[in-house]
Amino acid sequence: MKNKLLSALAVLSFLAFTGCSDDDSSDNFNGVNGDTAKRYITKVVATANEESLQTETLIVTYNADGTVNTASDGTETNLFSYEGGELTTITGSGDNLIVNDVMNTVYDGYEVGEVLEYDNAGNPTKLRLFERDYDGSIYASYTATITYDAKPNPYFYTLEAAGIIDVLDNVELNFSMTPQAEEIVLAKKLLPVNNPSKVIIRDEDTNEVTGQVTAVYQYNSDNYPVIVEITEKDRYNDIYTYTAAYTYKQ
């Protein structure tokens, strides 16, 4: 049940903004959030309130120069390597645990198709989602509507310390994409300046609500979340609740 637990947390953590290909993500982030303190995540512990669902933990360690050294979920570990201050490789078991493992479970079965609308801050407020059949053909389309707290994305500076923000800033959005490049472009389009607090998913044909995730955060004095209570309602009207606790580097 790992995906079920991560999916709700991921929806509210890794939705993101995009702009022109030459935009600087840090400038955009600071322009929206002002003189925000830089806080770096060391641990996120997500606990499901249902006994059948397990607790999941993300642990991030740092080098002496402030760059990310490792990211681990207790089973898989990534090692980040740098040269000249720039990210060169991410090695170890599994996908990139800070980005890919979460992005892959953002909608727990849905595929993100395209961003339809943005708010004035650059956050996506409406996405098109797909479900595919075993042969790869699309058999259902959905829209996701997202609202945000006027607080900074708590993962932004952790991604910056991992060198990932620089990688995304170098992405060109108008070139002929290889499959790997296409994944990077999607990540470029999915990284928030603000903290998502609600997602509503509707069937694109019937407008029926098929899923909803709502989060209520407790913030510290720097406007970073320390606790979040998440409620997820799926297409079958089953309700799941989760609690996540954030710890930052001192």
PyRosetta script that sets phi, psi and omega in degrees:
from pyrosetta import init, pose_from_sequence

init()
pose = pose_from_sequence("MKNKLLSALAVLSFLAFTGCSDDDSSDNFNGVNGDTAKRYITKVVATANEESLQTETLIVTYNADGTVNTASDGTETNLFSYEGGELTTITGSGDNLIVNDVMNTVYDGYEVGEVLEYDNAGNPTKLRLFERDYDGSIYASYTATITYDAKPNPYFYTLEAAGIIDVLDNVELNFSMTPQAEEIVLAKKLLPVNNPSKVIIRDEDTNEVTGQVTAVYQYNSDNYPVIVEITEKDRYNDIYTYTAAYTYKQ")
pose.set_psi(1, 17.1)
pose.set_omega(1, -177.5)
pose.set_phi(2, -59.2)
pose.set_psi(2, -43.2)
pose.set_omega(2, -177.4)
pose.set_phi(3, -63.0)
pose.set_psi(3, -38.3)
pose.set_omega(3, 179.7)
pose.set_phi(4, -61.4)
pose.set_psi(4, -42.6)
pose.set_omega(4, -179.3)
pose.set_phi(5, -68.8)
pose.set_psi(5, -45.3)
pose.set_omega(5, -177.6)
pose.set_phi(6, -71.9)
pose.set_psi(6, -28.8)
pose.set_omega(6, -172.9)
pose.set_phi(7, -61.5)
pose.set_psi(7, -45.3)
pose.set_omega(7, -179.5)
pose.set_phi(8, -65.8)
pose.set_psi(8, -43.1)
pose.set_omega(8, 178.2)
pose.set_phi(9, -64.2)
pose.set_psi(9, -39.2)
pose.set_omega(9, -177.7)
pose.set_phi(10, -67.4)
pose.set_psi(10, -39.2)
pose.set_omega(10, 178.3)
pose.set_phi(11, -54.8)
pose.set_psi(11, -38.4)
pose.set_omega(11, -172.5)
pose.set_phi(12, -95.4)
pose.set_psi(12, 5.6)
pose.set_omega(12, -177.7)
pose.set_phi(13, -122.5)
pose.set_psi(13, -28.9)
pose.set_omega(13, -170.7)
pose.set_phi(14, -125.6)
pose.set_psi(14, 17.6)
pose.set_omega(14, 165.6)
pose.set_phi(15, -69.2)
pose.set_psi(15, 154.0)
pose.set_omega(15, -170.8)
pose.set_phi(16, -153.4)
pose.set_psi(16, 173.5)
pose.set_omega(16, -177.8)
pose.set_phi(17, -102.7)
pose.set_psi(17, 164.9)
pose.set_omega(17, 169.8)
pose.set_phi(18, -148.4)
pose.set_psi(18, 166.2)
pose.set_omega(18, 176.8)
pose.set_phi(19, -152.3)
pose.set_psi(19, -151.6)
pose.set_omega(19, 175.2)
pose.set_phi(20, -66.7)
pose.set_psi(20, 160.2)
pose.set_omega(20, -173.6)
pose.set_phi(21, -66.2)
pose.set_psi(21, -19.7)
pose.set_omega(21, -179.0)
pose.set_phi(22, -99.4)
pose.set_psi(22, 9.5)
pose.set_omega(22, 177.4)
pose.set_phi(23, -66.4)
pose.set_psi(23, 144.9)
pose.set_omega(23, 173.2)
pose.set_phi(24, -97.1)
pose.set_psi(24, 120.3)
pose.set_omega(24, -174.1)
pose.set_phi(25, -63.0)
pose.set_psi(25, -38.6)
pose.set_omega(25, -179.7)
pose.set_phi(26, -64.4)
pose.set_psi(26, -42.4)
pose.set_omega(26, 177.9)
pose.set_phi(27, -62.3)
pose.set_psi(27, -42.2)
pose.set_omega(27, 179.3)
pose.set_phi(28, -64.5)
pose.set_psi(28, -44.4)
pose.set_omega(28, 179.3)
pose.set_phi(29, -60.2)
pose.set_psi(29, -48.2)
pose.set_omega(29, -179.0)
pose.set_phi(30, -69.6)
pose.set_psi(30, -33.2)
pose.set_omega(30, 178.1)
pose.set_phi(31, -63.9)
pose.set_psi(31, -34.1)
pose.set_omega(31, -179.8)
pose.set_phi(32, -83.6)
pose.set_psi(32, -41.5)
pose.set_omega(32, -172.5)
pose.set_phi(33, -98.5)
pose.set_psi(33, -3.3)
pose.set_omega(33, 179.7)
pose.set_phi(34, 73.7)
pose.set_psi(34, -154.6)
pose.set_omega(34, -176.7)
pose.set_phi(35, -82.1)
pose.set_psi(35, 71.6)
pose.set_omega(35, -176.5)
pose.set_phi(36, -80.1)
pose.set_psi(36, 136.1)
pose.set_omega(36, 175.2)
pose.set_phi(37, -62.6)
pose.set_psi(37, 143.5)
pose.set_omega(37, 178.3)
pose.set_phi(38, -86.1)
pose.set_psi(38, 117.5)
pose.set_omega(38, 178.7)
pose.set_phi(39, -123.8)
pose.set_psi(39, 137.1)
pose.set_omega(39, -173.9)
pose.set_phi(40, -118.4)
pose.set_psi(40, 124.7)
pose.set_omega(40, -177.3)
pose.set_phi(41, -70.8)
pose.set_psi(41, 133.1)
pose.set_omega(41, 172.6)
pose.set_phi(42, -109.5)
pose.set_psi(42, -25.0)
pose.set_omega(42, -179.4)
pose.set_phi(43, -157.4)
pose.set_psi(43, 139.3)
pose.set_omega(43, 168.3)
pose.set_phi(44, -129.4)
pose.set_psi(44, 122.2)
pose.set_omega(44, 179.2)
pose.set_phi(45, -115.1)
pose.set_psi(45, 115.5)
pose.set_omega(45, -179.6)
pose.set_phi(46, -109.1)
pose.set_psi(46, 125.2)
pose.set_omega(46, -176.8)
pose.set_phi(47, -123.0)
pose.set_psi(47, 126.4)
pose.set_omega(47, 175.8)
pose.set_phi(48, -82.8)
pose.set_psi(48, 141.9)
pose.set_omega(48, 179.7)
pose.set_phi(49, -82.2)
pose.set_psi(49, -8.7)
pose.set_omega(49, 174.8)
pose.set_phi(50, -89.2)
pose.set_psi(50, 135.6)
pose.set_omega(50, -174.7)
pose.set_phi(51, -63.3)
pose.set_psi(51, -27.2)
pose.set_omega(51, -175.6)
pose.set_phi(52, -77.5)
pose.set_psi(52, -11.0)
pose.set_omega(52, -178.1)
pose.set_phi(53, -107.0)
pose.set_psi(53, 138.7)
pose.set_omega(53, -172.3)
pose.set_phi(54, -91.9)
pose.set_psi(54, 167.0)
pose.set_omega(54, 174.6)
pose.set_phi(55, -82.0)
pose.set_psi(55, 139.0)
pose.set_omega(55, 177.6)
pose.set_phi(56, -120.5)
pose.set_psi(56, 141.4)
pose.set_omega(56, -177.3)
pose.set_phi(57, -131.6)
pose.set_psi(57, 133.6)
pose.set_omega(57, 170.3)
pose.set_phi(58, -111.1)
pose.set_psi(58, 124.4)
pose.set_omega(58, 178.8)
pose.set_phi(59, -119.1)
pose.set_psi(59, 128.4)
pose.set_omega(59, -179.8)
pose.set_phi(60, -119.2)
pose.set_psi(60, 129.0)
pose.set_omega(60, 175.9)
pose.set_phi(61, -113.0)
pose.set_psi(61, 159.6)
pose.set_omega(61, -172.4)
pose.set_phi(62, -128.5)
pose.set_psi(62, 150.3)
pose.set_omega(62, 172.9)
pose.set_phi(63, -80.2)
pose.set_psi(63, 170.8)
pose.set_omega(63, -178.6)
pose.set_phi(64, -62.0)
pose.set_psi(64, -28.3)
pose.set_omega(64, -179.6)
pose.set_phi(65, -85.2)
pose.set_psi(65, 3.0)
pose.set_omega(65, 176.6)
pose.set_phi(66, 95.4)
pose.set_psi(66, -8.5)
pose.set_omega(66, 178.0)
pose.set_phi(67, -75.9)
pose.set_psi(67, 156.4)
pose.set_omega(67, 178.5)
pose.set_phi(68, -70.1)
pose.set_psi(68, 132.8)
pose.set_omega(68, 177.8)
pose.set_phi(69, -95.8)
pose.set_psi(69, -55.8)
pose.set_omega(69, -179.2)
pose.set_phi(70, -139.7)
pose.set_psi(70, 157.6)
pose.set_omega(70, 169.8)
pose.set_phi(71, -134.8)
pose.set_psi(71, 133.1)
pose.set_omega(71, -174.8)
pose.set_phi(72, -143.2)
pose.set_psi(72, 144.0)
pose.set_omega(72, 173.5)
pose.set_phi(73, -106.7)
pose.set_psi(73, 14.0)
pose.set_omega(73, -179.5)
pose.set_phi(74, 93.0)
pose.set_psi(74, -20.0)
pose.set_omega(74, 177.5)
pose.set_phi(75, -115.9)
pose.set_psi(75, -45.9)
pose.set_omega(75, 179.3)
pose.set_phi(76, -113.5)
pose.set_psi(76, 146.6)
pose.set_omega(76, -178.3)
pose.set_phi(77, -134.6)
pose.set_psi(77, 134.8)
pose.set_omega(77, 173.0)
pose.set_phi(78, -106.3)
pose.set_psi(78, 142.3)
pose.set_omega(78, 174.9)
pose.set_phi(79, -116.5)
pose.set_psi(79, 127.0)
pose.set_omega(79, -178.0)
pose.set_phi(80, -99.9)
pose.set_psi(80, 129.5)
pose.set_omega(80, 179.8)
pose.set_phi(81, -117.9)
pose.set_psi(81, 145.6)
pose.set_omega(81, -175.0)
pose.set_phi(82, -133.1)
pose.set_psi(82, 155.6)
pose.set_omega(82, 173.6)
pose.set_phi(83, -143.5)
pose.set_psi(83, 123.6)
pose.set_omega(83, -177.3)
pose.set_phi(84, 63.1)
pose.set_psi(84, 29.6)
pose.set_omega(84, 179.6)
pose.set_phi(85, 81.4)
pose.set_psi(85, 2.2)
pose.set_omega(85, -179.1)
pose.set_phi(86, -113.3)
pose.set_psi(86, 143.6)
pose.set_omega(86, 177.8)
pose.set_phi(87, -64.3)
pose.set_psi(87, 129.5)
pose.set_omega(87, 179.1)
pose.set_phi(88, -112.4)
pose.set_psi(88, -43.7)
pose.set_omega(88, -178.9)
pose.set_phi(89, -146.3)
pose.set_psi(89, 153.5)
pose.set_omega(89, 169.5)
pose.set_phi(90, -124.2)
pose.set_psi(90, 114.5)
pose.set_omega(90, -175.9)
pose.set_phi(91, -117.8)
pose.set_psi(91, 171.5)
pose.set_omega(91, 178.4)
pose.set_phi(92, 115.8)
pose.set_psi(92, -173.8)
pose.set_omega(92, -176.0)
pose.set_phi(93, -80.0)
pose.set_psi(93, 146.9)
pose.set_omega(93, 174.7)
pose.set_phi(94, 76.8)
pose.set_psi(94, -173.6)
pose.set_omega(94, 178.3)
pose.set_phi(95, -81.8)
pose.set_psi(95, -178.0)
pose.set_omega(95, 173.1)
pose.set_phi(96, -65.2)
pose.set_psi(96, 108.7)
pose.set_omega(96, -172.2)
pose.set_phi(97, -69.6)
pose.set_psi(97, -21.8)
pose.set_omega(97, 179.5)
pose.set_phi(98, -80.5)
pose.set_psi(98, -29.7)
pose.set_omega(98, -176.9)
pose.set_phi(99, -120.0)
pose.set_psi(99, -66.1)
pose.set_omega(99, -167.5)
pose.set_phi(100, -63.1)
pose.set_psi(100, -44.5)
pose.set_omega(100, -176.9)
pose.set_phi(101, -61.4)
pose.set_psi(101, -35.1)
pose.set_omega(101, 178.6)
pose.set_phi(102, -79.0)
pose.set_psi(102, -44.6)
pose.set_omega(102, -179.2)
pose.set_phi(103, -58.3)
pose.set_psi(103, -36.3)
pose.set_omega(103, -177.1)
pose.set_phi(104, -68.7)
pose.set_psi(104, -17.9)
pose.set_omega(104, -179.6)
pose.set_phi(105, -114.9)
pose.set_psi(105, 17.6)
pose.set_omega(105, -176.1)
pose.set_phi(106, -55.2)
pose.set_psi(106, -45.4)
pose.set_omega(106, -179.4)
pose.set_phi(107, -118.1)
pose.set_psi(107, 16.0)
pose.set_omega(107, 170.5)
pose.set_phi(108, 46.7)
pose.set_psi(108, 59.0)
pose.set_omega(108, 177.5)
pose.set_phi(109, 121.4)
pose.set_psi(109, -18.6)
pose.set_omega(109, 176.9)
pose.set_phi(110, -90.3)
pose.set_psi(110, 154.4)
pose.set_omega(110, 173.4)
pose.set_phi(111, -109.8)
pose.set_psi(111, 128.9)
pose.set_omega(111, 178.1)
pose.set_phi(112, -74.4)
pose.set_psi(112, 121.9)
pose.set_omega(112, -177.3)
pose.set_phi(113, -93.7)
pose.set_psi(113, -57.1)
pose.set_omega(113, -178.5)
pose.set_phi(114, -161.1)
pose.set_psi(114, 159.4)
pose.set_omega(114, 174.3)
pose.set_phi(115, -90.1)
pose.set_psi(115, 128.4)
pose.set_omega(115, -176.6)
pose.set_phi(116, -98.9)
pose.set_psi(116, -35.3)
pose.set_omega(116, -177.3)
pose.set_phi(117, -145.8)
pose.set_psi(117, 152.1)
pose.set_omega(117, 175.4)
pose.set_phi(118, -127.6)
pose.set_psi(118, 156.1)
pose.set_omega(118, 171.1)
pose.set_phi(119, -90.6)
pose.set_psi(119, -178.4)
pose.set_omega(119, -175.6)
pose.set_phi(120, -67.4)
pose.set_psi(120, -21.2)
pose.set_omega(120, 178.6)
pose.set_phi(121, -82.0)
pose.set_psi(121, -12.9)
pose.set_omega(121, -176.9)
pose.set_phi(122, 100.2)
pose.set_psi(122, 0.9)
pose.set_omega(122, 176.8)
pose.set_phi(123, -75.8)
pose.set_psi(123, 137.5)
pose.set_omega(123, 174.0)
pose.set_phi(124, -69.7)
pose.set_psi(124, 130.8)
pose.set_omega(124, 179.1)
pose.set_phi(125, -109.7)
pose.set_psi(125, -10.5)
pose.set_omega(125, 178.1)
pose.set_phi(126, -149.9)
pose.set_psi(126, 127.4)
pose.set_omega(126, 179.9)
pose.set_phi(127, -122.5)
pose.set_psi(127, 153.5)
pose.set_omega(127, 169.3)
pose.set_phi(128, -102.1)
pose.set_psi(128, 131.7)
pose.set_omega(128, -179.5)
pose.set_phi(129, -119.3)
pose.set_psi(129, 155.5)
pose.set_omega(129, 179.9)
pose.set_phi(130, -130.8)
pose.set_psi(130, 157.3)
pose.set_omega(130, 163.6)
pose.set_phi(131, -122.8)
pose.set_psi(131, 135.8)
pose.set_omega(131, -177.1)
pose.set_phi(132, -111.6)
pose.set_psi(132, 150.2)
pose.set_omega(132, 175.2)
pose.set_phi(133, -79.8)
pose.set_psi(133, 176.0)
pose.set_omega(133, -178.4)
pose.set_phi(134, -60.3)
pose.set_psi(134, -26.5)
pose.set_omega(134, -179.4)
pose.set_phi(135, -90.7)
pose.set_psi(135, 5.0)
pose.set_omega(135, 177.9)
pose.set_phi(136, 92.8)
pose.set_psi(136, -7.4)
pose.set_omega(136, -179.1)
pose.set_phi(137, -76.9)
pose.set_psi(137, 143.6)
pose.set_omega(137, 179.1)
pose.set_phi(138, -78.1)
pose.set_psi(138, 126.1)
pose.set_omega(138, 179.5)
pose.set_phi(139, -115.8)
pose.set_psi(139, -7.1)
pose.set_omega(139, 177.9)
pose.set_phi(140, -155.6)
pose.set_psi(140, 143.7)
pose.set_omega(140, 178.5)
pose.set_phi(141, -124.6)
pose.set_psi(141, 146.3)
pose.set_omega(141, -177.7)
pose.set_phi(142, -138.0)
pose.set_psi(142, 163.1)
pose.set_omega(142, 169.8)
pose.set_phi(143, -121.4)
pose.set_psi(143, 142.4)
pose.set_omega(143, 176.5)
pose.set_phi(144, -115.8)
pose.set_psi(144, 126.2)
pose.set_omega(144, 176.8)
pose.set_phi(145, -107.2)
pose.set_psi(145, 127.5)
pose.set_omega(145, -172.7)
pose.set_phi(146, -119.3)
pose.set_psi(146, 136.0)
pose.set_omega(146, 171.0)
pose.set_phi(147, -119.2)
pose.set_psi(147, 159.9)
pose.set_omega(147, -170.5)
pose.set_phi(148, -133.1)
pose.set_psi(148, 148.2)
pose.set_omega(148, 163.3)
pose.set_phi(149, -77.1)
pose.set_psi(149, 148.6)
pose.set_omega(149, 178.0)
pose.set_phi(150, -81.6)
pose.set_psi(150, 57.5)
pose.set_omega(150, -179.6)
pose.set_phi(151, -131.7)
pose.set_psi(151, 155.8)
pose.set_omega(151, -178.3)
pose.set_phi(152, -70.2)
pose.set_psi(152, 149.0)
pose.set_omega(152, 172.2)
pose.set_phi(153, -60.5)
pose.set_psi(153, 118.6)
pose.set_omega(153, -174.3)
pose.set_phi(154, -68.2)
pose.set_psi(154, -16.3)
pose.set_omega(154, -178.5)
pose.set_phi(155, -91.0)
pose.set_psi(155, -8.6)
pose.set_omega(155, -168.9)
pose.set_phi(156, -58.1)
pose.set_psi(156, -52.7)
pose.set_omega(156, -174.8)
pose.set_phi(157, -73.1)
pose.set_psi(157, -23.9)
pose.set_omega(157, 173.0)
pose.set_phi(158, -67.5)
pose.set_psi(158, -43.5)
pose.set_omega(158, 175.6)
pose.set_phi(159, -63.1)
pose.set_psi(159, -37.3)
pose.set_omega(159, 177.8)
pose.set_phi(160, -64.9)
pose.set_psi(160, -42.4)
pose.set_omega(160, 179.3)
pose.set_phi(161, -66.3)
pose.set_psi(161, -23.5)
pose.set_omega(161, 177.2)
pose.set_phi(162, -85.9)
pose.set_psi(162, -2.5)
pose.set_omega(162, -179.0)
pose.set_phi(163, 82.3)
pose.set_psi(163, 2.5)
pose.set_omega(163, -174.2)
pose.set_phi(164, -75.5)
pose.set_psi(164, -34.8)
pose.set_omega(164, 178.5)
pose.set_phi(165, -61.5)
pose.set_psi(165, -42.5)
pose.set_omega(165, 178.2)
pose.set_phi(166, -62.3)
pose.set_psi(166, -38.8)
pose.set_omega(166, 178.2)
pose.set_phi(167, -62.2)
pose.set_psi(167, -44.9)
pose.set_omega(167, -178.9)
pose.set_phi(168, -67.3)
pose.set_psi(168, -35.5)
pose.set_omega(168, 179.6)
pose.set_phi(169, -65.1)
pose.set_psi(169, -23.2)
pose.set_omega(169, -179.5)
pose.set_phi(170, -90.1)
pose.set_psi(170, 1.5)
pose.set_omega(170, -179.5)
pose.set_phi(171, -76.2)
pose.set_psi(171, 131.3)
pose.set_omega(171, 171.3)
pose.set_phi(172, -96.4)
pose.set_psi(172, 132.6)
pose.set_omega(172, -174.4)
pose.set_phi(173, -91.6)
pose.set_psi(173, 1.9)
pose.set_omega(173, -173.0)
pose.set_phi(174, -126.7)
pose.set_psi(174, 28.7)
pose.set_omega(174, -179.6)
pose.set_phi(175, -110.6)
pose.set_psi(175, 165.5)
pose.set_omega(175, 178.2)
pose.set_phi(176, -71.5)
pose.set_psi(176, 116.0)
pose.set_omega(176, -166.7)
pose.set_phi(177, -95.0)
pose.set_psi(177, 134.5)
pose.set_omega(177, 165.9)
pose.set_phi(178, -78.7)
pose.set_psi(178, 165.0)
pose.set_omega(178, 178.5)
pose.set_phi(179, -54.9)
pose.set_psi(179, -40.4)
pose.set_omega(179, -179.8)
pose.set_phi(180, -66.7)
pose.set_psi(180, -42.5)
pose.set_omega(180, 178.9)
pose.set_phi(181, -64.1)
pose.set_psi(181, -35.2)
pose.set_omega(181, 179.6)
pose.set_phi(182, -62.4)
pose.set_psi(182, -38.3)
pose.set_omega(182, 177.9)
pose.set_phi(183, -65.3)
pose.set_psi(183, -38.7)
pose.set_omega(183, 179.5)
pose.set_phi(184, -67.3)
pose.set_psi(184, -40.6)
pose.set_omega(184, 178.4)
pose.set_phi(185, -62.3)
pose.set_psi(185, -39.8)
pose.set_omega(185, 177.5)
pose.set_phi(186, -62.5)
pose.set_psi(186, -42.2)
pose.set_omega(186, 177.4)
pose.set_phi(187, -62.3)
pose.set_psi(187, -37.0)
pose.set_omega(187, 176.1)
pose.set_phi(188, -58.5)
pose.set_psi(188, -37.1)
pose.set_omega(188, -178.3)
pose.set_phi(189, -83.1)
pose.set_psi(189, -7.4)
pose.set_omega(189, -173.3)
pose.set_phi(190, -127.9)
pose.set_psi(190, 63.6)
pose.set_omega(190, 178.1)
pose.set_phi(191, -144.3)
pose.set_psi(191, 109.0)
pose.set_omega(191, -164.9)
pose.set_phi(192, -82.6)
pose.set_psi(192, 151.6)
pose.set_omega(192, 166.2)
pose.set_phi(193, -85.9)
pose.set_psi(193, -27.9)
pose.set_omega(193, 179.3)
pose.set_phi(194, -115.0)
pose.set_psi(194, 175.9)
pose.set_omega(194, -172.9)
pose.set_phi(195, -100.7)
pose.set_psi(195, 110.7)
pose.set_omega(195, -178.4)
pose.set_phi(196, -62.6)
pose.set_psi(196, 138.9)
pose.set_omega(196, -178.1)
pose.set_phi(197, -123.8)
pose.set_psi(197, -14.0)
pose.set_omega(197, 179.3)
pose.set_phi(198, -156.5)
pose.set_psi(198, 137.9)
pose.set_omega(198, 176.1)
pose.set_phi(199, -132.6)
pose.set_psi(199, 128.9)
pose.set_omega(199, 175.6)
pose.set_phi(200, -120.3)
pose.set_psi(200, 125.5)
pose.set_omega(200, -179.3)
pose.set_phi(201, -108.4)
pose.set_psi(201, 129.4)
pose.set_omega(201, -178.9)
pose.set_phi(202, -125.3)
pose.set_psi(202, 146.4)
pose.set_omega(202, 170.6)
pose.set_phi(203, -64.5)
pose.set_psi(203, 127.9)
pose.set_omega(203, -174.1)
pose.set_phi(204, -67.9)
pose.set_psi(204, -27.6)
pose.set_omega(204, -179.1)
pose.set_phi(205, -84.0)
pose.set_psi(205, -43.0)
pose.set_omega(205, -174.3)
pose.set_phi(206, -101.0)
pose.set_psi(206, -13.9)
pose.set_omega(206, -176.1)
pose.set_phi(207, 66.9)
pose.set_psi(207, 12.2)
pose.set_omega(207, 178.0)
pose.set_phi(208, -73.3)
pose.set_psi(208, 136.5)
pose.set_omega(208, 177.0)
pose.set_phi(209, -71.6)
pose.set_psi(209, 123.3)
pose.set_omega(209, -179.7)
pose.set_phi(210, -110.8)
pose.set_psi(210, -6.7)
pose.set_omega(210, 178.1)
pose.set_phi(211, -172.3)
pose.set_psi(211, 151.6)
pose.set_omega(211, 179.2)
pose.set_phi(212, -152.5)
pose.set_psi(212, 136.5)
pose.set_omega(212, 175.9)
pose.set_phi(213, -128.2)
pose.set_psi(213, 128.0)
pose.set_omega(213, 179.2)
pose.set_phi(214, -127.1)
pose.set_psi(214, 137.8)
pose.set_omega(214, -179.6)
pose.set_phi(215, -126.9)
pose.set_psi(215, 138.0)
pose.set_omega(215, 174.1)
pose.set_phi(216, -119.8)
pose.set_psi(216, 117.1)
pose.set_omega(216, -173.3)
pose.set_phi(217, -101.0)
pose.set_psi(217, 149.9)
pose.set_omega(217, 163.4)
pose.set_phi(218, -107.4)
pose.set_psi(218, 124.3)
pose.set_omega(218, -175.6)
pose.set_phi(219, -106.8)
pose.set_psi(219, 151.5)
pose.set_omega(219, 173.8)
pose.set_phi(220, -87.3)
pose.set_psi(220, -174.6)
pose.set_omega(220, -175.8)
pose.set_phi(221, -67.8)
pose.set_psi(221, -16.1)
pose.set_omega(221, 177.4)
pose.set_phi(222, -94.6)
pose.set_psi(222, 6.2)
pose.set_omega(222, 179.7)
pose.set_phi(223, 70.4)
pose.set_psi(223, 25.6)
pose.set_omega(223, 172.9)
pose.set_phi(224, -102.8)
pose.set_psi(224, 142.3)
pose.set_omega(224, -178.4)
pose.set_phi(225, -70.2)
pose.set_psi(225, 141.3)
pose.set_omega(225, 173.0)
pose.set_phi(226, -113.0)
pose.set_psi(226, -29.2)
pose.set_omega(226, 177.2)
pose.set_phi(227, -140.5)
pose.set_psi(227, 141.9)
pose.set_omega(227, 172.4)
pose.set_phi(228, -136.7)
pose.set_psi(228, 135.7)
pose.set_omega(228, 173.6)
pose.set_phi(229, -105.3)
pose.set_psi(229, 119.0)
pose.set_omega(229, -173.7)
pose.set_phi(230, -113.8)
pose.set_psi(230, 133.4)
pose.set_omega(230, 174.6)
pose.set_phi(231, -120.6)
pose.set_psi(231, 124.6)
pose.set_omega(231, -179.7)
pose.set_phi(232, -118.4)
pose.set_psi(232, 129.8)
pose.set_omega(232, 175.6)
pose.set_phi(233, -118.0)
pose.set_psi(233, 121.7)
pose.set_omega(233, -175.2)
pose.set_phi(234, -93.2)
pose.set_psi(234, -175.4)
pose.set_omega(234, -175.3)
pose.set_phi(235, -67.2)
pose.set_psi(235, -16.3)
pose.set_omega(235, 179.0)
pose.set_phi(236, -98.5)
pose.set_psi(236, 10.1)
pose.set_omega(236, -179.1)
pose.set_phi(237, 67.3)
pose.set_psi(237, 17.2)
pose.set_omega(237, 170.8)
pose.set_phi(238, -76.6)
pose.set_psi(238, 139.5)
pose.set_omega(238, -176.9)
pose.set_phi(239, -114.1)
pose.set_psi(239, 131.9)
pose.set_omega(239, 177.4)
pose.set_phi(240, -123.9)
pose.set_psi(240, 141.6)
pose.set_omega(240, 178.0)
pose.set_phi(241, -124.7)
pose.set_psi(241, 145.4)
pose.set_omega(241, -176.0)
pose.set_phi(242, -139.3)
pose.set_psi(242, 155.6)
pose.set_omega(242, 171.3)
pose.set_phi(243, -127.2)
pose.set_psi(243, 134.1)
pose.set_omega(243, 176.4)
pose.set_phi(244, -127.0)
pose.set_psi(244, 138.5)
pose.set_omega(244, 178.5)
pose.set_phi(245, -118.6)
pose.set_psi(245, 133.2)
pose.set_omega(245, -178.3)
pose.set_phi(246, -107.2)
pose.set_psi(246, 136.4)
pose.set_omega(246, 173.4)
pose.set_phi(247, -123.0)
pose.set_psi(247, 138.2)
pose.set_omega(247, -176.1)
pose.set_phi(248, -118.8)
pose.set_psi(248, 155.8)
pose.set_omega(248, 179.6)
pose.set_phi(249, -66.2)
pose.set_psi(249, 134.5)
pose.set_omega(249, -179.9)
pose.set_phi(250, -82.2)
pose.dump_pdb("model.pdb")
